[in-house]
Amino acid sequence: MRSSAAARRYAKALFALAREAGSIEAVRGELDGIAALFESDPALARALFQPLRPVPERRGVLRALCARLGSSGFVRNFFAYLIDQRRLVDFAGIREEYHRLADAHAGRTRAEVLCAAPLRPEQRERLQRALSARSGREVELEIRVDESLLGGVVASIDGVVYDGSLRTQLAQLRSTLTRGQHGHQAG
């Protein structure tokens, strides 16, 4: 998902406040907890995300949510502000951008990895080490299985794609063999 310009601005503001307070990872954890709650309780998410609901009602739902999660005043105030500005709909993008900022601050990055089958722990560890060495930063893997790959993996880090899929290797081999045939016939 690509976050909107508004989501990036709000995330940067939240990150700056969290950094100033020395609570970058705590805020990350709270955002993740809220996201998990939204996923597990769609009715709660609807109550907060519907901008047609009156602001006082949405603030009441927010207070109950924050009490349930033990959220800090810091995060509670941020969410209240998002409700007031009618920007709570940007929550997923804000969370994504906040994670990116927190990772960059900590010298980490995320790699989106597609693989043909689930990776065994030792494969996962080897891939993580290789991508960390390649990127010069600690890499956290987000792995998804894509059976159309046939084999191998495709990893994307900050817009750079490392394609080690069997499909791509076969295409390269086919291209090399085809060029070889044409080159051989010409001579």
CORQUIHU-V206965 format. One line per field, one symbol per residue. ss: DSSP state (A for helix, B for strand, O for the rest). phi: phi as a letter, one per 40 degrees, with the letter a starting at -180 (. if undefined). burial: + if it has 24 or more other C-alpha atoms within 12 Angstrom, else -. A space follows every 50 residues. Layout:
ss->???
phi->???
burial->???
This chain:
ss->OOOOAAAAAAAAAAAAAAAAAOOAAAAAAAAAAAAAAAAAOAAAAAAAAO OOOOAAAAAAAAAAAAAAAOOOAAAAAAAAAAAAOOOAAAAAAAAAAAAA AAAAAOOBBBBBBBBOOOOOAAAAAAAAAAAAAAAOOBBBBBBBBOAAAO OBBBBBBOOBBBBBBAAAAAAAAAAAAAAAAAAAAAO
phi->.bcccccccccccccccccdcgbdcccdccccccccccccbdccdccccc ccccddccccccdccccccgccddcdcccccccccfbcccdcccccccdc ccccccgbabbcbbbcadccdccccccccccccccgbcbbcbbbcbcccg agabbbbfgcbbbbccdccccccdccccccccccccc
burial->------++-+++-++--+-----+--++-+++-++---------+-+++- ----+--++-+++-++----++-+++-+++-++--+++++++++++++++ +++----++++++++---+----+--++--+---+--++++-+------- -++++++-----+++----------------------
